[in-house]
Amino acid sequence: MRALETNSSGSVSEFLLLGFPCSWEIQILLFVIFSLIYLLTLTENTSIICAVWSSRKLHTPMYVLLVNFSFLAVCYVSSDVPKMLANLISQTKSISYAGCLLQFYFFFSMCAAEGLFLSALSFDRFLAICRPLHYSIIMTNRLCAWLVIFCWLGGFLWLLTPVTLISQVPFCGPNTIDHFLCNLAPLLALSFAPVPGITLACGVISSLIIFLTFLYILGTYFCVLSTVLNVPSVLGRHKAFSTCASHLAVVSLFYGLVMVMYVSPGSGDYHGMQKFVTLFYALAIPFFNPIIYNFWNKDMKRH
């Protein structure tokens, strides 16, 4: 590890990402495994984008949202995994102060955007199942475009306040972050002075987007479930459920991990659990989402 580096004002100019402290052999093994998952994730999500844009039959609002969701996954996984891979085979494991703030901003902005895109997809399924006769009137190309813009801008604007608050925190002492990326809790733990107000504000803002989108999706799927159960034929119920099964699986995976984080007790293993869950967010979710959509979706299977 390198010695602590500060700028002329005495503030920390770089951080050291501890990552996964283990033997060199294990780090090489992790590098190979994570590299393979990263490359497969890029391939899977890119294949969905190409499949949708190459078939005019798939130029519908649902698939436009899905393409943006897949592109988000490519950006999402590329915001932190390359740096994590580089640190696994590096002796320094450093990241600049500005680089750390940018990594935090982009990673969690895209996490917020993912929640918004899942909400937009649930709105699309709600209209298709609960308002089928009005679907084409309501879900126009114009509305779909506005939903896409809202999801992208909403995610990035939502995290502006937390990253601005973090940039005002004084970092003058230890600079080793017990994580593989610049996560909120381990980063603020290095503050020169206690910052309970900033910690609370960042926590509330970050949590709000998660729970608002989760409650919205829960509400839309309650309406969907009520409609599906009122369908008289078994075949009709199965067809209605199959149109949203893949989205439900992705939502369950995404928010299931969030709930694990929020119900985890503050024990000595908390930071280890937080690191594991963040790794699953950063690497596994973008990897599994295309597989889930391809498995459940008949149109995607054909292409």
Backbone bond lengths (Angstrom), bond angles and torsions (degrees), N, CA, C in turn:
res aa  C-N    CA-C-N  psi(-1)  N-CA   C-N-CA  omega(-1)  CA-C   N-CA-C  phi
1 M - - - 1.456 - - 1.531 110.85 -
2 R 1.313 115.77 142.32 1.451 119.25 179.38 1.512 110.57 -82.01
3 A 1.315 115.32 158.49 1.458 120.27 178.28 1.519 109.57 -69.38
4 L 1.313 113.82 159.85 1.463 120.02 -179.93 1.525 110.20 -61.92
5 E 1.342 116.40 128.65 1.457 121.12 177.90 1.517 109.61 -111.10
6 T 1.352 114.63 132.96 1.466 119.87 178.70 1.511 108.66 -128.41
7 N 1.332 114.85 161.10 1.462 118.57 175.88 1.518 110.19 -89.36
8 S 1.325 118.03 -172.94 1.462 122.19 -175.30 1.518 113.24 -63.39
9 S 1.343 117.49 -24.28 1.466 120.89 -179.90 1.520 112.42 -87.16
10 G 1.335 117.30 -1.99 1.462 120.50 179.54 1.508 113.70 91.06
11 S 1.320 117.87 -1.61 1.466 120.93 178.79 1.517 110.40 -83.13
12 V 1.320 115.59 154.19 1.459 121.05 178.99 1.529 109.38 -64.89
13 S 1.339 117.09 131.80 1.462 121.25 179.79 1.522 112.10 -101.37
14 E 1.329 117.02 -12.56 1.464 121.21 176.44 1.518 110.08 -153.91
15 F 1.331 115.56 159.60 1.457 122.15 176.84 1.530 109.08 -118.43
16 L 1.327 115.49 157.57 1.455 121.85 174.40 1.515 108.24 -110.58
17 L 1.318 117.03 120.80 1.462 121.81 179.55 1.528 108.67 -88.89
18 L 1.333 115.65 111.10 1.465 120.57 -175.70 1.525 111.76 -63.51
19 G 1.341 116.39 -36.09 1.467 121.13 177.05 1.511 112.95 65.57
20 F 1.334 116.12 -122.66 1.466 121.88 -177.80 1.530 108.69 -117.06
21 P 1.332 116.96 92.96 1.467 119.83 -178.59 1.529 111.62 -69.04
22 C 1.301 116.53 104.95 1.462 121.93 -179.65 1.528 108.15 -156.07
23 S 1.308 116.79 -178.72 1.456 120.66 -177.82 1.534 110.80 -66.22
24 W 1.347 115.49 159.95 1.457 121.53 -178.85 1.527 111.67 -59.48
25 E 1.330 116.92 -39.39 1.466 121.56 -179.94 1.523 111.46 -62.34
26 I 1.339 115.98 -43.08 1.470 120.56 179.14 1.528 110.39 -66.09
27 Q 1.333 116.28 -38.42 1.466 119.30 179.16 1.530 111.45 -64.68
28 I 1.323 117.44 -37.57 1.468 121.07 176.37 1.526 110.09 -65.29
29 L 1.343 116.09 -41.41 1.470 120.44 177.71 1.524 110.78 -61.99
30 L 1.331 116.59 -44.98 1.469 120.84 177.88 1.527 110.61 -62.58
31 F 1.332 116.50 -39.04 1.468 120.68 178.33 1.526 110.85 -59.41
32 V 1.319 116.99 -44.67 1.468 121.39 -179.43 1.528 110.68 -65.92
33 I 1.343 117.07 -46.53 1.469 121.40 -178.53 1.526 111.04 -63.45
34 F 1.332 116.12 -48.56 1.465 120.20 -178.20 1.530 111.25 -66.62
35 S 1.323 117.41 -34.55 1.473 120.79 178.27 1.525 110.68 -64.84
36 L 1.331 116.50 -42.86 1.465 120.72 178.62 1.529 111.21 -63.41
37 I 1.331 116.57 -44.42 1.469 120.64 179.22 1.527 110.06 -63.42
38 Y 1.331 116.60 -40.70 1.467 121.43 179.54 1.529 111.24 -62.20
39 L 1.322 117.16 -47.08 1.461 121.38 179.80 1.524 111.82 -65.25
40 L 1.335 116.85 -40.42 1.470 120.59 177.26 1.527 111.06 -64.96
41 T 1.330 116.32 -38.10 1.468 120.95 178.54 1.524 110.67 -62.68
42 L 1.333 116.62 -45.53 1.465 120.46 177.97 1.520 110.92 -61.65
43 T 1.330 116.36 -41.89 1.470 121.23 -178.95 1.523 111.32 -65.65
44 E 1.340 116.89 -46.39 1.471 121.62 -177.81 1.521 111.27 -62.01
45 N 1.327 116.54 -49.15 1.462 119.74 -176.68 1.526 111.88 -69.64
46 T 1.328 116.33 -35.40 1.466 119.79 176.78 1.523 110.75 -66.80
47 S 1.337 116.49 -35.99 1.473 119.93 179.14 1.523 111.24 -65.61
48 I 1.335 117.64 -36.07 1.468 120.71 176.27 1.522 110.18 -64.93
49 I 1.327 116.64 -44.81 1.466 120.92 179.24 1.525 110.30 -59.82
50 C 1.338 116.69 -46.05 1.478 120.87 -179.21 1.524 111.34 -66.47
51 A 1.345 117.06 -40.00 1.463 120.89 -179.25 1.519 111.48 -63.03
52 V 1.327 117.20 -41.45 1.469 120.78 -178.72 1.525 110.72 -70.02
53 W 1.326 116.57 -45.64 1.463 118.89 -176.11 1.521 113.03 -74.49
54 S 1.327 117.78 -17.98 1.473 119.88 179.29 1.524 112.76 -89.40
55 S 1.323 117.86 -9.80 1.460 121.96 -179.27 1.523 110.62 -119.55
56 R 1.319 117.01 117.34 1.463 120.79 -179.91 1.529 111.94 -65.42
57 K 1.337 116.58 -26.04 1.468 120.30 178.04 1.514 112.26 -62.25
58 L 1.339 116.23 -26.57 1.461 121.04 -177.72 1.532 112.85 -95.03
59 H 1.339 117.22 7.75 1.465 120.07 178.91 1.527 109.65 -83.42
60 T 1.327 115.07 62.99 1.467 122.43 179.37 1.518 108.28 -119.39
61 P 1.342 118.23 161.98 1.469 120.32 -178.71 1.528 114.15 -53.02
62 M 1.342 117.32 -42.03 1.461 119.32 -178.36 1.522 111.31 -60.43
63 Y 1.342 116.62 -42.73 1.460 120.13 -177.42 1.522 112.33 -77.93
64 V 1.327 117.19 -26.89 1.467 120.13 172.58 1.527 109.37 -63.79
65 L 1.327 115.97 -43.97 1.467 120.63 176.46 1.526 110.68 -64.22
66 L 1.320 116.80 -38.80 1.462 121.29 -179.73 1.531 111.40 -66.59
67 V 1.341 116.85 -38.80 1.465 120.87 177.11 1.527 110.24 -61.67
68 N 1.320 116.46 -44.83 1.465 120.29 178.51 1.524 110.88 -65.39
69 F 1.333 116.05 -36.02 1.461 121.08 177.48 1.531 110.12 -63.70
70 S 1.329 116.95 -40.88 1.467 121.63 178.84 1.524 111.16 -69.48
71 F 1.335 116.58 -40.00 1.469 120.09 177.07 1.527 110.46 -64.77
72 L 1.329 116.02 -37.78 1.463 121.03 175.54 1.524 110.28 -60.25
73 A 1.329 116.71 -41.03 1.468 120.84 179.89 1.525 110.88 -63.03
74 V 1.345 116.86 -38.96 1.467 121.27 178.05 1.534 109.72 -63.02
75 C 1.327 116.91 -46.15 1.473 121.16 178.87 1.523 110.71 -66.42
76 Y 1.316 115.05 -41.38 1.462 123.56 -177.30 1.521 110.99 -59.35
77 V 1.341 115.45 -50.72 1.461 120.25 -177.15 1.531 111.41 -72.79
78 S 1.335 116.61 -23.79 1.467 120.09 -179.41 1.528 112.80 -86.18
79 S 1.324 117.34 -8.27 1.462 120.39 -178.77 1.523 113.03 -78.60
80 D 1.335 117.26 -19.56 1.465 118.91 -176.79 1.529 114.19 -137.56
81 V 1.336 118.20 -29.94 1.470 120.44 -174.80 1.527 112.74 -63.97
82 P 1.358 121.04 -45.08 1.470 119.11 178.38 1.527 112.90 -56.08
83 K 1.342 117.27 -40.34 1.467 120.53 178.30 1.523 110.28 -67.29
84 M 1.337 117.33 -39.82 1.458 121.19 178.10 1.527 110.66 -62.48
85 L 1.331 117.15 -42.45 1.466 121.49 178.74 1.526 111.03 -64.54
86 A 1.333 116.18 -41.77 1.468 120.29 179.63 1.530 110.56 -63.17
87 N 1.329 116.73 -40.47 1.465 120.81 -179.16 1.523 112.54 -69.54
88 L 1.346 116.94 -27.80 1.464 119.84 179.41 1.530 112.07 -63.58
89 I 1.330 116.66 -31.83 1.463 120.03 -178.35 1.532 111.68 -109.83
90 S 1.332 115.59 13.05 1.461 120.13 -179.81 1.528 110.26 -108.60
91 Q 1.313 116.60 150.77 1.462 121.56 176.77 1.531 111.62 -87.49
92 T 1.315 117.87 -24.36 1.465 120.78 -175.25 1.528 112.79 -85.95
93 K 1.332 117.06 -43.38 1.473 123.57 179.38 1.531 112.14 55.14
94 S 1.309 116.60 38.46 1.462 119.83 -175.47 1.519 112.24 -100.54
95 I 1.324 114.71 157.79 1.463 122.72 173.38 1.519 107.30 -145.10
96 S 1.319 117.26 137.02 1.462 120.25 -177.73 1.525 110.64 -67.27
97 Y 1.322 115.68 161.42 1.465 121.01 178.84 1.530 110.81 -58.49
98 A 1.344 115.88 -48.13 1.470 120.04 179.27 1.523 110.60 -64.90
99 G 1.340 116.71 -40.25 1.462 120.94 178.64 1.514 112.33 -62.43
100 C 1.331 115.82 -36.67 1.466 120.92 179.06 1.528 110.85 -65.79
101 L 1.327 116.90 -45.89 1.468 120.73 178.95 1.534 111.13 -64.35
102 L 1.343 116.50 -40.62 1.461 120.02 178.51 1.528 111.37 -65.30
103 Q 1.331 116.43 -41.27 1.467 119.61 178.52 1.521 110.40 -62.38
104 F 1.338 117.00 -45.05 1.464 121.07 177.51 1.526 110.27 -58.38
105 Y 1.340 116.08 -47.07 1.465 120.47 -176.22 1.520 112.10 -63.30
106 F 1.331 117.28 -49.95 1.466 120.47 -176.55 1.531 111.50 -68.64
107 F 1.326 117.52 -42.59 1.468 120.17 -177.82 1.525 111.05 -62.50
108 F 1.331 116.99 -49.84 1.463 119.29 -175.52 1.524 112.52 -80.68
109 S 1.332 118.19 -22.29 1.466 120.02 172.12 1.521 109.98 -65.44
110 M 1.335 115.76 -42.13 1.463 119.48 179.07 1.526 111.87 -72.61
111 C 1.327 116.68 -27.10 1.462 120.52 172.58 1.529 109.83 -65.22
112 A 1.347 116.35 -42.93 1.468 120.88 176.98 1.526 110.59 -66.03
113 A 1.326 116.81 -41.27 1.470 120.97 178.43 1.524 110.95 -63.18
114 E 1.341 117.25 -33.76 1.459 120.25 177.86 1.526 110.97 -63.27
115 G 1.335 116.61 -42.63 1.461 120.06 176.35 1.516 111.97 -61.15
116 L 1.341 116.68 -38.84 1.467 121.05 179.00 1.531 111.30 -68.72
117 F 1.331 117.29 -39.93 1.466 120.06 177.66 1.529 111.26 -66.55
118 L 1.324 117.40 -36.90 1.465 120.20 176.27 1.532 110.13 -64.32
119 S 1.339 116.45 -36.00 1.470 120.85 176.29 1.525 110.66 -66.61
120 A 1.336 116.60 -42.06 1.469 120.77 179.26 1.527 110.84 -64.22
121 L 1.339 117.27 -40.30 1.461 121.23 177.62 1.522 111.29 -66.09
122 S 1.334 117.23 -36.20 1.471 119.87 178.05 1.529 110.45 -69.46
123 F 1.339 117.25 -34.95 1.466 121.26 175.53 1.521 110.24 -63.73
124 D 1.332 116.58 -40.67 1.466 121.50 177.47 1.519 111.26 -62.26
125 R 1.329 117.56 -43.81 1.478 121.45 179.28 1.534 110.75 -68.75
126 F 1.333 116.78 -34.70 1.467 120.95 177.10 1.527 110.43 -61.28
127 L 1.332 116.16 -46.01 1.462 119.73 178.85 1.525 111.62 -65.33
128 A 1.334 117.13 -41.50 1.463 121.13 -177.05 1.518 112.41 -65.41
129 I 1.334 117.68 -33.18 1.475 121.19 -175.62 1.524 112.15 -99.13
130 C 1.325 116.71 -42.01 1.476 120.08 -176.18 1.526 113.18 -89.65
131 R 1.322 118.21 -25.72 1.466 122.41 179.73 1.534 110.17 -131.77
132 P 1.328 118.43 55.78 1.474 120.59 -173.62 1.531 113.83 -61.94
133 L 1.343 117.42 -34.91 1.469 120.42 -178.27 1.524 112.04 -72.89
134 H 1.340 116.45 -22.76 1.463 120.44 -178.62 1.531 111.93 -103.66
135 Y 1.338 116.91 0.94 1.474 120.14 -173.75 1.526 112.35 -57.13
136 S 1.334 116.85 -51.64 1.465 120.15 -176.24 1.526 112.47 -67.82
137 I 1.349 116.16 -24.38 1.463 119.94 179.32 1.530 110.51 -77.88
138 I 1.365 115.50 -41.11 1.474 120.37 -177.23 1.527 111.39 -82.12
139 M 1.343 116.14 -52.32 1.470 120.33 -176.04 1.531 110.23 -85.74
140 T 1.316 114.70 73.04 1.468 120.97 178.08 1.533 109.58 -84.28
141 N 1.327 115.54 169.14 1.467 119.93 176.57 1.529 111.23 -61.31
142 R 1.318 115.57 -34.11 1.468 120.77 179.17 1.526 110.62 -65.07
143 L 1.345 116.23 -47.58 1.467 119.72 179.41 1.528 110.50 -64.10
144 C 1.324 116.54 -40.06 1.459 120.91 178.76 1.528 110.70 -60.49
145 A 1.332 116.45 -42.20 1.469 120.79 178.94 1.525 110.93 -63.57
146 W 1.348 115.74 -40.53 1.464 119.30 178.61 1.527 112.01 -67.17
147 L 1.338 116.51 -35.51 1.469 120.20 176.33 1.526 111.03 -63.82
148 V 1.325 116.42 -42.17 1.466 121.14 178.75 1.529 110.49 -62.24
149 I 1.335 116.18 -46.39 1.472 120.84 179.20 1.522 110.39 -62.23
150 F 1.340 116.08 -43.54 1.465 120.90 -179.53 1.528 111.18 -60.95
151 C 1.333 117.16 -43.16 1.469 120.86 -177.73 1.525 111.47 -65.60
152 W 1.341 116.29 -44.28 1.466 119.35 -179.93 1.528 111.08 -67.31
153 L 1.336 116.51 -51.71 1.469 119.80 -178.45 1.522 111.52 -65.69
154 G 1.340 116.33 -40.67 1.461 120.50 -178.66 1.512 112.38 -58.89
155 G 1.340 116.27 -44.23 1.464 119.83 -179.80 1.516 112.32 -63.01
156 F 1.346 116.46 -43.59 1.466 119.50 -176.79 1.526 112.73 -76.81
157 L 1.327 117.28 -33.45 1.466 119.21 177.96 1.525 111.63 -72.87
158 W 1.340 116.36 -31.98 1.467 120.47 -177.16 1.531 111.93 -63.02
159 L 1.336 116.19 -34.47 1.473 120.40 -176.64 1.523 113.75 -90.36
160 L 1.342 117.93 0.97 1.464 119.91 179.54 1.530 111.89 -63.42
161 T 1.326 116.83 -42.71 1.465 120.69 -179.61 1.523 112.22 -63.79
162 P 1.355 119.37 -50.29 1.475 118.50 177.92 1.522 113.80 -57.41
163 V 1.348 117.93 -44.36 1.467 119.20 -177.02 1.531 110.85 -69.22
164 T 1.336 117.14 -31.01 1.473 120.80 175.88 1.523 110.11 -67.45
165 L 1.332 116.66 -42.84 1.467 120.87 178.45 1.527 111.22 -63.85
166 I 1.331 116.74 -42.71 1.473 120.74 -179.42 1.527 110.58 -64.61
167 S 1.340 117.12 -35.10 1.470 120.45 -179.73 1.532 111.87 -65.33
168 Q 1.340 117.43 -17.40 1.459 121.25 179.39 1.528 112.76 -93.34
169 V 1.330 116.62 -3.93 1.468 120.66 179.95 1.527 109.67 -77.14
170 P 1.346 118.27 132.26 1.472 120.11 179.30 1.537 111.60 -78.66
171 F 1.330 116.92 123.43 1.464 122.40 175.16 1.527 107.88 -115.55
172 C 1.323 116.76 102.89 1.468 120.59 -176.26 1.530 112.50 -126.11
173 G 1.317 116.88 -8.35 1.463 119.22 -175.38 1.504 113.01 -111.11
174 P 1.344 117.76 -125.34 1.476 121.57 -179.36 1.536 110.34 -58.59
175 N 1.325 115.82 145.49 1.465 119.56 -177.32 1.531 112.78 -126.65
176 T 1.339 117.79 16.52 1.462 121.43 -179.67 1.523 110.12 -94.72
177 I 1.339 116.34 116.01 1.460 122.65 179.85 1.524 108.75 -93.34
178 D 1.321 116.27 121.61 1.469 120.83 -178.91 1.526 109.77 -79.82
179 H 1.330 114.96 67.33 1.463 120.92 -178.73 1.518 107.92 -166.28
180 F 1.355 116.42 171.01 1.463 119.52 176.30 1.526 111.95 -97.40
181 L 1.362 116.32 -4.18 1.458 120.85 173.20 1.521 108.57 -145.03
182 C 1.325 115.86 172.97 1.468 120.74 -178.30 1.518 109.75 -80.86
183 N 1.314 116.18 83.38 1.461 122.61 -179.82 1.526 109.15 -89.12
184 L 1.327 116.27 157.25 1.459 121.64 -171.83 1.527 113.62 -60.96
185 A 1.334 117.68 -56.03 1.467 121.71 -173.51 1.532 112.93 -62.14
186 P 1.341 119.54 -53.19 1.468 118.46 179.75 1.522 113.60 -65.90
187 L 1.340 117.28 -26.27 1.466 120.65 178.15 1.522 110.57 -71.10
188 L 1.333 117.10 -48.57 1.463 120.78 -179.66 1.524 112.04 -68.80
189 A 1.328 116.96 -21.91 1.470 120.81 177.32 1.527 111.53 -65.27
190 L 1.338 117.52 -19.34 1.464 122.20 -179.68 1.526 112.57 -90.43
191 S 1.327 117.19 2.73 1.458 120.71 -178.27 1.527 111.25 -59.47
192 F 1.339 115.84 141.38 1.468 121.53 179.78 1.523 111.25 -63.67
193 A 1.330 116.75 -32.95 1.470 122.42 178.79 1.524 108.59 -132.33
194 P 1.333 118.69 152.34 1.471 120.92 178.80 1.530 110.96 -58.48
195 V 1.314 116.01 137.23 1.471 120.67 179.83 1.534 108.71 -129.90
196 P 1.332 117.97 63.66 1.470 120.04 -176.98 1.520 113.19 -62.17
197 G 1.341 117.12 -33.69 1.464 120.36 -179.66 1.515 111.54 -65.69
198 I 1.334 116.89 -45.36 1.464 121.47 179.56 1.524 110.35 -67.73
199 T 1.330 116.68 -40.33 1.469 120.85 178.16 1.524 110.74 -60.38
200 L 1.340 116.32 -44.48 1.460 121.33 179.76 1.525 110.95 -65.79
201 A 1.333 116.63 -45.77 1.467 120.73 -178.01 1.529 110.81 -62.37
202 C 1.339 116.66 -45.82 1.471 120.46 179.44 1.527 110.84 -63.83
203 G 1.333 116.03 -40.25 1.464 120.32 179.32 1.520 112.14 -64.40
204 V 1.335 116.47 -43.15 1.463 121.19 -179.26 1.529 110.89 -65.96
205 I 1.338 116.52 -45.71 1.470 120.66 -178.91 1.523 110.71 -62.99
206 S 1.343 116.02 -44.10 1.469 120.04 -179.44 1.526 111.39 -66.63
207 S 1.341 115.92 -39.23 1.470 119.80 -178.49 1.520 111.87 -71.88
208 L 1.327 116.11 -33.73 1.463 120.82 -175.06 1.521 111.93 -60.67
209 I 1.327 116.87 -44.86 1.469 120.30 -178.98 1.528 110.83 -64.84
210 I 1.334 115.94 -35.67 1.467 120.16 -179.80 1.521 110.58 -67.42
211 F 1.323 116.61 -49.08 1.462 119.41 -175.11 1.527 112.69 -75.92
212 L 1.324 117.89 -31.81 1.472 119.35 176.52 1.525 111.05 -64.63
213 T 1.332 116.26 -46.21 1.470 119.35 179.42 1.525 110.79 -67.26
214 F 1.333 116.85 -38.35 1.462 120.17 179.52 1.528 111.49 -63.49
215 L 1.330 116.66 -44.59 1.467 120.37 179.33 1.524 111.33 -65.48
216 Y 1.342 116.32 -37.06 1.470 119.50 177.87 1.528 110.53 -64.24
217 I 1.331 116.74 -46.94 1.466 120.65 179.02 1.515 110.88 -62.56
218 L 1.332 116.49 -39.14 1.466 121.17 178.50 1.525 109.85 -61.42
219 G 1.347 116.75 -42.81 1.459 121.18 179.60 1.523 112.87 -65.28
220 T 1.332 116.68 -43.29 1.468 119.63 -179.45 1.528 110.70 -65.79
221 Y 1.331 117.05 -40.19 1.461 118.74 -179.03 1.523 113.07 -76.27
222 F 1.317 117.13 -20.28 1.468 119.64 170.70 1.531 109.11 -66.15
223 C 1.342 115.82 -42.72 1.473 120.35 177.05 1.527 111.00 -65.90
224 V 1.329 116.52 -41.17 1.466 121.26 178.96 1.522 110.48 -62.10
225 L 1.334 116.56 -45.98 1.463 121.26 -179.40 1.519 111.02 -62.53
226 S 1.330 116.77 -41.71 1.469 120.77 178.33 1.524 110.93 -61.48
227 T 1.321 116.56 -41.06 1.471 121.41 179.07 1.522 111.04 -67.57
228 V 1.334 117.08 -44.42 1.466 121.61 -178.34 1.527 110.99 -63.01
229 L 1.330 117.37 -40.55 1.467 120.97 -179.20 1.526 112.10 -67.72
230 N 1.340 117.02 -21.10 1.459 120.85 178.79 1.528 113.10 -89.34
231 V 1.336 116.56 -3.90 1.465 119.92 176.39 1.533 108.16 -70.42
232 P 1.338 118.38 125.99 1.471 120.60 -172.53 1.527 114.72 -66.42
233 S 1.321 118.89 -39.64 1.468 120.53 -175.01 1.528 111.82 -92.15
234 V 1.329 115.75 147.84 1.463 121.51 177.08 1.520 110.38 -64.84
235 L 1.329 116.53 -39.47 1.459 121.52 179.13 1.526 111.10 -63.18
236 G 1.316 115.66 -39.97 1.462 120.32 178.62 1.519 111.67 -65.61
237 R 1.353 116.33 -41.14 1.462 120.16 178.11 1.528 110.85 -64.23
238 H 1.337 115.71 -41.75 1.469 120.20 179.90 1.524 111.07 -64.26
239 K 1.324 116.65 -41.66 1.464 120.78 179.48 1.527 111.22 -65.14
240 A 1.333 116.18 -41.75 1.461 120.60 179.73 1.530 111.22 -65.44
241 F 1.331 116.07 -41.34 1.461 119.75 -179.62 1.518 111.27 -69.03
242 S 1.336 117.66 -37.47 1.468 121.01 -177.28 1.519 112.35 -64.94
243 T 1.346 117.36 -24.62 1.463 120.30 -179.97 1.530 112.54 -71.40
244 C 1.337 116.36 -20.18 1.470 118.25 -178.47 1.527 113.00 -123.60
245 A 1.336 117.41 6.57 1.470 120.99 -177.65 1.520 112.09 -62.01
246 S 1.353 116.95 -44.17 1.464 120.05 -178.29 1.529 111.09 -64.37
247 H 1.336 116.02 -41.02 1.467 119.91 179.23 1.522 110.91 -65.15
248 L 1.335 116.93 -40.37 1.467 120.82 177.37 1.520 111.32 -61.59
249 A 1.328 116.70 -39.93 1.469 120.89 179.93 1.531 110.62 -64.85
250 V 1.338 116.87 -42.76 1.467 121.27 179.23 1.528 110.66 -65.95
251 V 1.341 116.63 -42.91 1.467 121.28 177.98 1.527 110.50 -61.15
252 S 1.330 116.86 -44.04 1.463 121.03 -179.99 1.524 111.35 -61.68
253 L 1.326 116.59 -41.06 1.464 121.51 179.49 1.521 110.95 -65.59
254 F 1.333 116.41 -46.07 1.465 121.74 -177.09 1.530 111.92 -65.96
255 Y 1.331 116.34 -55.00 1.457 119.71 -175.79 1.525 112.53 -78.90
256 G 1.327 117.67 -22.48 1.461 120.10 174.68 1.512 111.15 -59.85
257 L 1.341 115.96 -43.00 1.463 120.42 178.27 1.524 111.72 -67.37
258 V 1.334 116.37 -36.30 1.463 120.15 177.78 1.526 109.88 -61.59
259 M 1.338 116.35 -43.38 1.461 120.20 -179.89 1.528 111.57 -65.59
260 V 1.323 116.31 -36.08 1.468 119.86 176.74 1.526 109.31 -60.36
261 M 1.333 116.40 -41.41 1.457 120.44 179.65 1.522 111.85 -64.01
262 Y 1.345 116.39 -41.15 1.456 119.41 -174.15 1.522 113.95 -79.47
263 V 1.336 117.81 -21.52 1.464 119.28 178.59 1.518 111.59 -99.25
264 S 1.360 117.46 -2.02 1.465 120.08 178.55 1.523 109.77 -66.81
265 P 1.313 118.76 127.94 1.464 120.66 178.64 1.522 110.99 -69.51
266 G 1.296 116.72 154.46 1.462 121.49 -179.72 1.506 111.74 -79.08
267 S 1.298 118.54 57.10 1.457 123.35 -179.39 1.513 110.10 -86.68
268 G 1.325 115.38 -176.47 1.456 120.12 179.68 1.512 111.82 -67.65
269 D 1.340 117.79 -21.85 1.456 121.53 179.47 1.520 112.54 -90.14
270 Y 1.341 117.73 6.06 1.460 120.56 -174.46 1.526 111.89 -60.07
271 H 1.349 116.13 -46.65 1.465 118.89 -177.37 1.522 111.35 -65.68
272 G 1.337 116.79 -35.36 1.461 120.12 175.90 1.513 111.33 -64.89
273 M 1.334 117.07 -41.20 1.459 122.06 177.51 1.525 110.76 -65.13
274 Q 1.334 116.03 -42.06 1.465 120.54 179.67 1.524 110.74 -62.46
275 K 1.318 116.70 -40.73 1.466 121.36 179.28 1.530 110.60 -64.95
276 F 1.335 116.05 -41.95 1.463 120.66 -179.60 1.527 110.85 -65.64
277 V 1.331 117.34 -45.48 1.469 121.18 -178.99 1.529 110.54 -65.06
278 T 1.342 117.14 -40.84 1.465 120.25 177.80 1.528 110.84 -64.10
279 L 1.333 116.49 -38.06 1.474 120.36 176.45 1.523 110.55 -61.92
280 F 1.341 116.16 -39.58 1.463 120.38 178.75 1.524 110.00 -65.24
281 Y 1.353 116.58 -41.30 1.465 120.70 175.77 1.526 110.81 -59.76
282 A 1.340 114.27 -48.84 1.456 120.29 -170.67 1.522 113.38 -71.66
283 L 1.337 117.27 -31.65 1.455 120.29 -170.76 1.528 113.54 -119.44
284 A 1.330 116.81 -46.84 1.468 119.80 -171.94 1.526 113.27 -78.20
285 I 1.336 117.95 -42.52 1.468 120.18 -177.58 1.535 111.76 -61.63
286 P 1.350 119.37 -48.43 1.471 118.22 176.70 1.525 112.71 -62.76
287 F 1.341 117.31 -23.74 1.465 121.27 178.37 1.526 111.39 -77.47
288 F 1.338 117.22 -42.49 1.459 121.00 -175.27 1.529 113.58 -80.67
289 N 1.336 118.24 -29.64 1.466 120.16 -176.18 1.529 114.09 -55.78
290 P 1.351 119.85 -48.23 1.475 119.24 178.27 1.524 112.69 -62.85
291 I 1.328 116.40 -35.27 1.469 120.03 178.52 1.522 110.02 -63.98
292 I 1.326 116.60 -42.98 1.470 121.26 -179.95 1.528 110.52 -63.38
293 Y 1.337 116.77 -46.73 1.467 120.11 -179.31 1.528 111.88 -63.99
294 N 1.327 116.69 -38.79 1.467 120.06 178.59 1.530 111.74 -70.16
295 F 1.327 116.89 -33.26 1.470 120.57 -178.00 1.524 111.62 -70.22
296 W 1.342 116.59 -43.44 1.458 120.60 -174.56 1.522 113.49 -87.76
297 N 1.321 117.31 -26.05 1.459 120.78 -170.09 1.535 111.24 -94.80
298 K 1.318 116.85 116.30 1.465 121.71 -178.64 1.527 112.45 -66.51
299 D 1.346 116.48 -37.98 1.459 119.78 -179.48 1.532 111.14 -64.72
300 M 1.340 116.52 -38.74 1.449 119.90 179.21 1.522 110.64 -69.71
301 K 1.325 117.38 -34.20 1.473 120.54 178.39 1.526 111.41 -62.36
302 R 1.336 115.95 -36.26 1.459 119.68 -178.82 1.521 112.14 -69.41
303 H 1.350 116.44 -22.34 1.460 119.87 -176.81 1.512 110.69 -110.87
